[in-house]
């Protein structure tokens, strides 16, 4: 687990502040966006970063290599197994191509594309470099049991602790809702133990952070809530163990 987290931290450092800071705080769309996704795909990462920055929640439909749950579904729906693929039921928009998706999200849910995203090729190269430390993490399908209700993962894209959980859900082909919890307040950049030691509770403007604070009394990422069992938990290692026992037959 230590090596897993260490390489995940390297991936986070490569992308610097991408997929952490929120630059839009507003009303969320009526219906959840959907993303056909592979966790360690550098093109998918770009879209997930934009979703964090725009504070948009999304249903992740994992499509690992040799996956048989959502890959065939995407081929039937759009014609080819290419990732990422976004579905926005609020506008009826469906599309491939990561940079096109990012531009669409900013045009639709913000005030246009920020400067950094106008250098799309540089963002793509950076995301490819961020994928490199995680190449040992196979994205080969190892399906788990399908939950009746979608799991909910409180996360932000560049969290080194949330990444192993998302990878696990991907290879298990378990769909889930990402409740994005990017940072919008200065105090939120302090690590949870530091906030606790200093008795600092950020007054977040973000709905998901406020909800997590209300339910659990703190905000720490990742946090998994399983409506099928009413279980809720922090800590990557605990979540990974829970997924193995609950949906992987103890694999």
Secondary structure, DSSP 8 states (H G I E B T S, - for coil): -HHHHHHHHHHHHHTTTTTTB--------SS-EEEEE-TT-HHHHHHHHHHHHTT--EEEEE--BT--SSHHHHHHHHSS--S-EEEETTTTEEE--HHHHHHHHHHHHSSS--GGGGSHHHHHHHHHHHHHTTTTS--B-------SS-EEEEE-TT-HHHHHHHHHHHHTT--EEEEE--B-SGGGGS-HHHHHHTT-------HHHHHHHHHHSS--S-EEEETTTTEEEE-HHHHHHHHHHHHSTT-
